[in-house]
Every structure is written in C-alpha cells, then in structure tokens.
Amino acid sequence: MLPARRALLSVTDKTGLVELARGLVELGVELVSTGGTAAHLTEAGLPVTPVAKVTGSPEILDGRVKTLHPRIHGGLLADRSKAEHLAALAEHGIERIDVVAVNLYPFRQTAADPTASPERVVEMIDIGGPSMLRAAAKNFAGVAVLVDPLDYPRVLAELRAGGGVVPLETRRSLARKAFAHTASYDAAVAAWFATQTPEPDDFPALLSLDLERELVPRYGENPHQGAAVYRTMGGAGVLGGMTQLQGKELSWNNLLDADAARKLVALFAEPAVAIVKHNNPCGVGRGAGLVEAYRRAYECDPVSAFGSIVAVNRPLDAETVEAIADLFVEVLIAPAVDEAALERLSAKKNLRLLVCPPYAWEAGDVELRAVDGGFLAQHADGRPEPGTSWTCPTRRRPTDEEARALAFAWSVCRYVKSNAIVVAGADQTIGIGAGQMSRVDSCRLATEKARLPVRGAVAASDAFFPFRDGLDLLAAAGVTAVVHPGGSKRDDEVIAAADEAGMAMLLTGARHFRH
C-alpha cells in the first residue's frame, strides 16, 4: 500500500463518519463522496470532492448510476506493484483511491417493513456499493476497505502510525470482512426474492445461510470442543431474541436445553412449567398458576430435576421463585420477570435468568441439522394438533378426564427423544421413557421411573406400537388409556390387546419422532 492520498466515503450509516473524515483530512487525504454522505460532510465543515466531479458524469437514473465508472473502479483496482497499471492511471487521468468506507442501502430493514411495496424494496438493492466494496477488497494489497464503523478508529490510528499506510494484515482482515458483508447482503436479497417467488416444494435448489455470531461459549458439548452461537441475520435472535438478566455465561448445552424447554411450554394455553435435562423433559406440569404447575412438574422426577433448565410460559413472580428456591437450577426461562422475583433471584448470582418471547411456530418454518458434508432440512414440527381428527379404534372410548390427560401427554411427547413414551395424568407427567432403542424398553422405563401412581394414568407414544408387548406392559402397570399415531402392520393385535385390558385408545395419524 502506498501512502493514502484519496478516500472514497459513501455510507448509509453515518455513525463515526465525521470523525473518520476529519482524521483523514488531517493526514492530508482528499475526500471523495456521494450525495447524502457528501452533504453530511460539508455540513460538518469538511472539504469534499463530489463523485460527479471525479467521473465527469452526473448521477443519473434517480441515483441508480453514480459510482459505476472507470475513474472510480480504475482507482480502486489498479495494482500498485505494476508499473503498467500506474502508467494506465496516468494516461487516463485517474487518481488512486486508497481508503474506502462504504455501507449499503438498508435492504433488510426495508424488506422487513410490512408497509414497504415490492418496488420500494427493489430500490434498496444496492449496486454501486457492493461493486466498490468488492473491488477494494479484491485489491486489499493497495486499498483499506471499511464496512464497519467500529473499525474506523483503529484504521485511523494505524494510518497515523504508519505514515499513511495500513498494515497488510489489517487490510487482509478488512477485506475478509467486506466480502462477508456483501455475501450477507446478497443472501438477504436472495431470501427476499424467494418469498416473492416461492418454489413449489418450499426447499430451494440453492440455500444460502446468512448468519452473524452472537455468542462465544467457553466450549461446545464437551470442554475439548470449541464453539460459537450464530443468529439468523434479520431475525429476532437466538431463542426469539433472548435477554440474559443475570448469571454465568450460557453454555452450548444450556442453549440446546433452553430451546427445547421454551418450545415445550409454548404448547400449553394454561400456566405450564417444563423441567428439562439433557434435552429431555424430566417433568412437565400445568395448573391454575405457575406454582401449582411447577410442583406438578417437579413431582415427576425430583432427582433428575437437579441441575436442570426450567421454563415457564407466564411472567415469573416472586411466589414461583420461592417455590423453585430449593432446587438447583442452571437456567430459568420466562417471557417476563417482575421486580419482586428479580430481587429474590439476585441472591443466586450464578443462576442464568433469561427473558425470551414465547415461541410461536409458523407454517413453513425450516430447521437445519448438520451432517458430515452438508445439512438436512425439514419443516419444524410445530403444527398445532387440536385432536378433532383423532379416532378411537377400541370398544371403550376415553373418559373426559382421560382425553384431557391424553392430549397433555401427546404434547409432551413431541419434545422427548425417540423412542418416547410419556405416562401422565391430566396435568402432570408421571413417568417418561426417552431415547431407548426399543419401544417396549421405553414403556418399561416410563413405568419403572414413575414416582407417582401409574394406576389410572394414561400414556402417549411418539410412534406406533410395532408389537403388543409395549401395550401389555403399560396395561399391567395400570395405564387405562393410550394415544399413538397408529399405522403398524400389527395395529389389529395392539388394538385387541387394549380391548382385552379394557383400555381406551386414540389414534392421531401423526408421528413425532425426535432424534
């Protein structure tokens, strides 16, 4: 990089602009600028050369064309190490551009505005800005390119210390940031076009991930694994835009469990509490209030609840905090926290307290999971199931109390690792069998782990019973009704086993595997 003598400034975000420009002028650098940026600098009393004076051409087409010109891009792209490039600049009367500060039209903000017309959104697709950034970044050997106002002070300091030259490593780092910036911008544009012309199967042939790092945990699932947490650009943020009010930094595992707990309690209209451990619920309860719901959730498995993640679906109050006080909790999640509850929790300085908006499933939501060499994509399993389409193949229909319990158990089943069996009453889980390789083992685990009476309870299975053995085991333990998808080749045998035991059965026609 030769000592900087000309800078091009064209920014939508004016943060730090005047300070950067003033510092450049003090270093003897000429400022070249466009429209609104030039006016902003002139108002600040700084000397500015309009782009139109450099190019010899006015801005045309309502500003769509102003920097797309050889006098701009020649000054950006000329290789300073090649005599023939410098000679070409001299021949055509083109000055080098050594520093570029550009940030782009507010496309994301405009696209997110429900009142913005498609024509208005299209006008926010920046053309000249990305072209200048890519040119400057490609030529990082001779140009310092800035897309982030947070980098302005550092680059100014290095220009001062280096006699007008920014160190190569900084220029390389800034170029990488510029290309990431334009890639993210293009991904946002492509995503918007996808909403305007959706593909028939909702899964485009080319999928671009547009992510921004939000957190850097100490490690991943295990201490020897590095980790980071990324948010979707333009979205609300991780866990719907969480705010951590207190406690230690969140771990990778904390976030996975918090996601499951938050989604689980969102399934219930009544006050509900979910206690999650190792990405499985170890207790779920609902009640007239959070205190009652918590006690019901805790009673399911008090031992496993130690060191858990607890989520509630109502604002957290002091009474609920007092009810939870004796349990060691890693993370507590609520849609809001009142002042009295916050004061009581402040004594537990290590407890991670998160405020997250309620999870709201939307049709078309897609979730990704990494595998070696790629990603699996699927629609999120959040579709509400009112139960009106469920059928009863057994001689006995469930009682109203059993039907309520079956709907509750079926909701919990969604967030239990397969194979999943949930034994429950009308408002609380009683025993949970998770992640077993055979369904009969999950049935056995759910009944054997139960600390509350199983007799008179109901059970939910995330998939059909392939044999009658699982149903026989549940019946022997005292379960009176079951809900499952149905669809096994041996459905008739399973239904017959239920009839023999006097059990009621509901078939949902929908499976909820969770791997």
C-alpha positions in Angstrom: 0.0 0.0 0.0 1.3 3.4 -1.0 0.7 6.3 1.5 -3.0 7.1 1.3 -3.9 10.3 -0.6 -7.6 9.8 -1.6 -10.5 8.2 0.2 -14.0 7.4 -1.1 -16.7 7.7 1.5 -20.3 6.6 0.7 -22.3 5.4 3.7 -25.9 4.9 4.8 -25.0 4.5 8.4 -23.3 7.8 9.3 -22.0 6.6 12.7 -18.4 7.8 13.2 -18.3 9.3 9.7 -17.3 12.8 10.6 -14.6 11.7 13.0 -13.2 9.4 10.3 -13.3 12.1 7.6 -11.7 14.7 9.9 -8.9 12.3 10.7 -8.3 11.6 7.1 -8.2 15.3 6.2 -5.7 15.9 9.0 -3.5 13.2 7.3 -3.7 15.1 4.0 -6.1 12.7 2.4 -8.6 14.0 -0.2 -12.2 13.1 0.5 -14.4 11.9 -2.4 -18.1 11.3 -1.7 -21.6 10.8 -3.0 -24.9 12.6 -2.4 -26.1 12.4 1.2 -22.7 11.5 2.5 -21.1 14.5 0.8 -23.8 16.8 2.2 -23.2 15.4 5.7 -19.5 16.1 5.5 -20.0 19.5 4.0 -22.3 20.4 6.9 -19.5 19.4 9.2 -17.2 21.9 7.5 -15.0 19.3 5.8 -13.7 19.7 2.2 -15.3 17.1 -0.1 -14.9 16.4 -3.8 -18.2 15.1 -5.3 -18.1 11.8 -7.2 -19.6 13.6 -10.3 -16.5 15.9 -10.5 -14.2 12.8 -10.4 -16.1 10.9 -13.1 -17.1 13.9 -15.2 -20.6 12.4 -15.3 -23.7 13.4 -13.3 -25.6 10.9 -11.1 -28.4 9.5 -13.4 -31.4 7.3 -13.2 -32.6 8.6 -9.9 -29.2 7.8 -8.4 -29.0 4.2 -9.7 -25.8 5.1 -11.5 -23.2 7.4 -9.9 -20.0 5.4 -8.9 -20.1 2.8 -11.8 -17.4 4.5 -13.8 -13.7 3.7 -14.8 -12.4 6.7 -12.9 -13.8 5.1 -9.7 -13.1 1.4 -10.3 -9.8 2.1 -12.1 -8.6 4.0 -9.0 -9.8 1.1 -6.8 -8.5 -1.9 -8.8 -5.1 -0.7 -10.1 -2.3 -2.9 -8.8 0.2 -0.5 -7.2 3.1 -3.0 -7.8 2.7 -3.0 -11.6 4.2 -0.1 -13.5 1.9 -0.7 -16.4 -1.2 -0.2 -14.1 0.2 3.0 -12.7 1.0 4.2 -16.2 -2.6 3.4 -17.3 -3.9 5.5 -14.5 -1.7 8.4 -15.5 -2.7 8.0 -19.2 -6.4 8.3 -18.4 -6.1 10.9 -15.7 -7.3 8.5 -12.9 -6.2 9.0 -9.3 -5.7 6.1 -6.9 -8.3 5.5 -4.2 -6.5 4.2 -1.2 -9.2 4.1 1.5 -12.9 3.1 1.0 -15.6 3.4 3.6 -18.9 2.1 2.3 -22.0 0.6 3.9 -25.0 -0.4 2.0 -28.6 0.6 1.5 -30.9 -0.6 4.3 -32.3 -3.5 2.4 -33.1 -5.8 5.4 -34.9 -3.1 7.3 -37.0 -2.2 4.2 -37.8 -5.8 3.3 -38.9 -6.4 6.9 -41.3 -3.4 6.8 -44.8 -4.8 6.1 -45.8 -1.4 4.6 -43.0 -1.4 2.0 -44.1 -2.1 -1.5 -42.0 -4.6 -3.7 -40.9 -1.6 -5.8 -39.5 0.2 -2.7 -37.7 -3.0 -1.6 -36.1 -3.4 -5.1 -34.8 0.2 -4.9 -33.0 -0.8 -1.7 -30.9 -3.3 -3.7 -27.5 -1.6 -3.7 -25.4 -2.0 -6.8 -22.7 0.6 -6.7 -21.9 0.0 -3.0 -21.2 -3.8 -3.3 -19.2 -3.1 -6.5 -16.9 -0.7 -4.8 -16.5 -3.0 -1.7 -15.7 -6.0 -3.9 -13.2 -4.0 -6.0 -11.5 -2.5 -2.9 -11.4 -5.9 -1.1 -10.0 -7.7 -4.1 -7.3 -5.1 -4.2 -6.6 -5.2 -0.4 -2.9 -5.2 -1.3 -3.3 -1.5 -2.1 -6.6 -0.4 -0.5 -8.0 -0.4 3.0 -11.7 -1.1 2.9 -14.1 -0.3 5.7 -17.7 -1.6 6.2 -18.0 -1.3 10.0 -17.8 2.0 11.8 -16.3 0.1 14.8 -13.1 -0.3 12.6 -12.7 3.5 11.9 -10.7 4.4 15.0 -8.3 1.5 14.6 -7.6 2.3 10.9 -7.1 6.0 11.6 -4.6 5.1 14.4 -2.7 2.8 12.0 -2.7 5.4 9.2 -1.2 7.9 11.7 1.4 5.4 13.0 2.3 4.1 9.5 2.7 7.3 7.7 -0.5 6.9 5.7 -0.2 3.1 5.3 -2.4 0.5 7.0 -0.6 -2.8 7.8 -1.1 -5.7 5.4 -2.7 -8.0 8.0 -5.3 -5.3 8.8 -6.0 -4.8 5.2 -6.5 -8.5 4.6 -8.8 -8.8 7.7 -10.8 -5.8 6.5 -11.2 -7.4 3.0 -12.4 -10.6 4.5 -15.0 -8.6 6.5 -16.1 -6.7 3.3 -16.6 -9.9 1.3 -18.6 -11.4 4.3 -20.6 -8.2 4.3 -21.5 -8.3 0.6 -22.2 -12.0 0.8 -24.6 -11.5 3.7 -26.3 -8.6 1.8 -26.8 -10.7 -1.3 -28.1 -13.6 0.8 -30.8 -11.2 2.2 -31.7 -10.1 -1.3 -32.0 -13.7 -2.5 -34.1 -14.7 0.6 -36.5 -11.8 -0.2 -36.8 -12.9 -3.8 -37.6 -16.4 -2.5 -40.6 -15.0 -0.6 -41.8 -13.3 -3.8 -41.5 -16.4 -6.0 -41.6 -19.4 -3.7 -40.5 -22.8 -5.1 -43.2 -25.5 -5.2 -41.7 -27.7 -2.5 -40.5 -24.8 -0.2 -36.9 -26.1 -0.4 -34.9 -24.1 -2.9 -32.2 -25.8 -5.0 -29.7 -23.3 -3.6 -29.8 -22.3 0.0 -27.7 -19.5 1.5 -27.1 -19.3 5.2 -26.9 -15.7 6.4 -25.6 -15.8 10.0 -23.9 -13.5 12.5 -22.0 -14.6 15.5 -23.9 -13.7 18.7 -22.1 -15.6 21.5 -18.9 -17.5 22.1 -19.4 -20.1 24.8 -16.3 -21.4 26.7 -16.7 -24.7 24.8 -19.2 -26.9 23.0 -20.8 -30.1 24.2 -17.5 -31.0 25.9 -14.6 -28.9 27.1 -12.3 -30.0 24.3 -14.7 -28.7 21.6 -14.6 -25.1 20.5 -18.0 -23.4 19.9 -19.9 -20.4 18.8 -23.5 -19.4 18.6 -24.9 -17.7 15.5 -28.1 -15.8 14.9 -30.0 -15.5 11.7 -29.4 -12.1 10.1 -32.6 -10.1 10.1 -34.3 -12.3 12.6 -35.2 -11.6 16.3 -32.1 -13.5 17.5 -31.3 -16.8 19.3 -34.3 -18.1 21.4 -36.5 -15.4 19.8 -34.2 -12.6 20.9 -33.3 -13.6 24.5 -32.2 -11.2 27.2 -30.0 -12.6 30.0 -30.7 -10.7 33.2 -28.2 -12.4 35.4 -25.9 -15.4 35.9 -22.9 -17.0 34.4 -22.4 -17.1 30.6 -24.6 -19.6 28.8 -23.1 -22.8 27.6 -23.7 -24.7 24.4 -25.7 -27.3 26.3 -27.7 -24.7 28.2 -28.9 -23.2 24.9 -30.0 -26.6 23.5 -31.9 -27.4 26.6 -33.4 -23.9 26.8 -34.7 -24.2 23.3 -36.5 -27.4 24.0 -37.9 -26.2 27.3 -39.2 -22.9 25.8 -40.8 -24.7 22.8 -42.5 -27.3 25.1 -44.2 -24.8 27.4 -45.4 -22.9 24.4 -47.7 -25.8 23.6 -50.0 -25.1 26.5 -52.6 -22.4 26.9 -52.7 -22.8 30.7 -49.9 -21.9 33.0 -47.2 -24.5 32.4 -43.7 -25.4 33.6 -41.2 -27.7 31.9 -38.1 -29.1 33.6 -35.5 -30.2 31.0 -32.3 -32.2 31.5 -30.0 -33.4 28.7 -32.6 -32.2 26.1 -35.4 -34.3 27.5 -38.2 -33.2 29.8 -37.9 -34.8 33.3 -41.1 -33.2 34.4 -43.9 -31.1 32.9 -46.9 -29.7 34.7 -49.7 -27.3 34.3 -52.1 -25.7 36.7 -54.2 -22.7 37.7 -50.9 -20.8 38.3 -47.2 -21.3 37.9 -46.6 -22.5 41.5 -49.1 -25.4 41.0 -47.7 -26.2 37.6 -44.1 -26.2 38.9 -44.9 -28.5 41.8 -46.6 -30.9 39.5 -43.6 -30.9 37.1 -41.1 -31.4 40.0 -43.0 -34.3 41.5 -42.4 -36.3 38.3 -38.7 -36.8 38.8 -37.1 -34.7 41.7 -33.8 -36.5 41.3 -33.3 -35.7 37.6 -34.5 -32.1 38.2 -31.2 -31.2 40.0 -29.1 -29.0 37.7 -31.9 -28.6 35.2 -33.3 -26.0 32.9 -36.7 -24.7 33.9 -39.1 -22.8 31.5 -42.4 -21.2 32.4 -45.0 -19.7 30.0 -46.2 -16.9 32.2 -44.4 -13.9 33.7 -42.3 -15.1 36.6 -43.4 -13.8 40.0 -41.9 -14.0 43.5 -44.2 -16.8 44.7 -43.0 -19.0 41.9 -39.4 -18.1 42.6 -39.9 -19.1 46.2 -41.4 -22.5 45.1 -38.3 -23.2 43.0 -35.8 -21.9 45.6 -34.8 -25.3 47.0 -33.9 -26.7 43.5 -30.5 -26.2 41.9 -31.4 -24.7 38.5 -28.9 -23.9 35.8 -31.2 -21.8 33.6 -34.6 -20.2 34.3 -36.6 -19.0 31.3 -39.7 -16.8 31.3 -41.5 -14.4 29.0 -41.1 -11.7 31.6 -39.9 -11.3 35.2 -41.4 -9.0 37.8 -39.3 -6.8 40.1 -40.0 -8.8 43.2 -39.0 -12.1 41.5 -35.8 -10.4 40.1 -34.9 -9.2 43.6 -35.2 -12.7 45.1 -33.3 -14.3 42.3 -30.4 -11.8 42.6 -29.1 -13.8 45.5 -28.4 -16.7 43.2 -25.7 -14.9 41.2 -24.8 -18.0 39.1 -28.3 -18.7 38.0 -28.8 -17.8 34.4 -32.0 -15.9 34.1 -33.4 -15.5 30.5 -36.3 -13.5 29.3 -37.5 -14.9 26.0 -40.6 -14.1 24.0 -43.0 -17.0 23.7 -42.1 -19.4 21.0 -44.5 -19.1 18.0 -44.4 -21.7 15.3 -45.2 -20.5 11.8 -46.1 -22.6 8.8 -43.1 -23.0 6.6 -40.5 -22.7 9.4 -37.4 -24.7 8.4 -34.8 -26.2 10.7 -31.4 -27.4 9.7 -29.1 -30.1 11.1 -25.5 -30.6 10.1 -24.2 -33.9 8.9 -20.8 -34.6 7.5 -20.5 -32.7 4.3 -23.9 -30.9 4.4 -27.2 -30.2 6.1 -30.6 -31.9 6.5 -33.5 -29.5 6.1 -37.1 -30.1 7.3 -40.2 -28.2 8.3 -40.3 -27.6 12.0 -42.6 -30.0 13.9 -44.7 -27.3 15.5 -48.1 -27.7 13.7 -50.9 -27.5 16.3 -53.0 -30.6 16.7 -56.5 -29.9 18.0 -57.3 -33.6 18.3 -60.6 -33.3 16.4 -59.3 -35.7 13.7 -58.2 -38.4 16.2 -60.0 -41.7 16.0 -60.9 -44.3 18.6 -60.5 -47.9 17.4 -61.2 -49.6 20.8 -64.5 -50.7 22.2 -64.1 -48.2 25.1 -63.8 -44.5 24.4 -61.7 -42.4 26.8 -63.5 -40.6 29.5 -63.3 -36.8 29.5 -60.6 -36.9 32.2 -58.6 -39.5 30.2 -59.0 -37.4 27.0 -57.6 -34.4 28.7 -54.6 -36.4 30.0 -54.0 -38.0 26.6 -53.8 -34.6 24.9 -51.4 -33.4 27.6 -49.2 -36.5 27.3 -49.2 -36.2 23.5 -48.0 -32.6 23.7 -45.1 -33.5 26.0 -44.2 -36.5 23.7 -43.1 -34.1 21.0 -40.1 -33.0 23.0 -39.0 -36.4 24.3 -36.2 -38.2 22.3 -37.4 -41.2 20.4 -38.4 -43.8 21.2 -40.6 -41.9 23.5 -43.3 -42.9 26.0 -44.9 -40.4 28.3 -47.1 -41.6 31.2 -49.2 -38.8 32.6 -52.2 -37.6 34.5 -54.5 -34.8 33.3 -52.0 -32.0 34.3 -48.6 -33.6 35.0 -46.2 -36.2 33.7 -45.8 -39.3 35.9 -43.0 -41.2 34.1 -41.0 -40.6 30.9 -39.2 -43.2 28.9 -36.8 -41.5 26.4 -34.3 -42.4 23.8 -34.5 -46.2 24.0 -33.7 -48.4 21.1 -36.9 -50.4 21.5 -40.3 -49.1 22.3 -41.0 -51.8 24.9 -37.9 -50.6 26.9 -39.3 -47.1 26.8 -42.6 -48.4 28.2 -40.7 -50.2 30.9 -38.5 -47.2 31.8 -41.5 -44.8 31.9 -43.4 -47.0 34.4 -40.4 -48.0 36.5 -39.2 -44.4 36.9 -42.6 -43.2 38.0 -42.6 -41.7 41.5 -46.3 -41.1 41.3 -49.0 -43.7 41.0 -49.2 -45.1 37.5 -52.6 -46.9 38.0 -55.3 -44.8 36.4 -52.8 -42.8 34.3 -52.6 -42.6 30.5 -49.7 -42.9 28.1 -48.6 -41.4 24.8 -46.2 -43.0 22.3 -44.5 -40.8 19.7 -44.8 -43.6 17.1 -47.0 -46.7 16.7 -46.6 -49.8 18.8 -44.9 -52.3 16.5 -46.0 -55.2 18.8 -48.5 -55.6 21.6 -45.7 -56.2 24.2 -45.4 -52.4 25.0 -49.1 -52.1 25.4 -49.3 -55.2 27.6 -46.6 -53.7 29.8 -48.4 -50.4 30.2 -51.7 -52.2 30.9 -50.0 -54.4 33.6 -48.7 -51.2 35.3 -52.3 -49.8 35.5 -52.4 -47.4 32.5 -56.0 -47.1 31.4 -55.7 -45.2 28.0 -53.1 -44.7 25.3 -52.6 -42.3 22.4 -50.3 -43.1 19.4 -50.2 -42.5 15.6 -51.3 -46.0 14.6 -50.2 -47.4 11.2 -48.4 -50.6 12.2 -48.9 -53.8 10.4 -49.9 -55.2 13.8 -52.4 -52.5 14.7 -55.2 -55.1 15.0 -53.1 -57.1 17.5 -52.4 -53.9 19.5 -56.0 -52.8 19.5 -57.1 -56.3 20.6 -54.6 -56.1 23.5 -56.1 -52.8 24.5 -59.6 -54.2 24.3 -58.6 -57.3 26.4 -57.3 -54.9 29.1 -60.3 -52.6 28.9 -58.1 -49.7 27.8 -59.2 -46.8 25.6 -57.1 -45.9 22.6 -56.8 -42.8 20.4 -55.0 -42.8 17.0 -53.6 -39.4 15.9 -52.3 -40.3 12.4 -49.3 -38.1 13.1 -45.8 -39.2 14.3 -43.5 -37.1 16.4 -40.0 -38.7 16.2 -37.3 -36.5 17.8 -33.8 -37.6 17.1 
